[in-house]
Amino acid sequence: MIDCKLAETFRNNVKAHRERLNLTQVEFSNLLGVQRTKVADLERGRNIPTLRVVETIANALSVDASSLLTEKVSSKKLSKLA
């Protein structure tokens, strides 16, 4: 696994959006035109995608690419900051 906070945020967001759309890894890989192992490796943090791939994934998930790279701040975290 690659130890990088941004990569961790990206893979967590991709998985969350994929699951929100009720897509399996197989269905999502078919949508992207890649093998399922590529999606599994991405979600496990075994590789870091290029910006072109980030954009392709965002388009497939119907989200803005920046939303895949931005950590979602929970209400618990916000209350601790206050």
Buried (B, 14 or more C-beta within 10 A) or exposed (E): EEEEEEBBBBBBBBBEBBEEBEBEBEBBBBBBEBEBEBBEBBBEBEEBBEEEBBBBBBEBBEBEBEEBBEEEEEEEEEEEEE
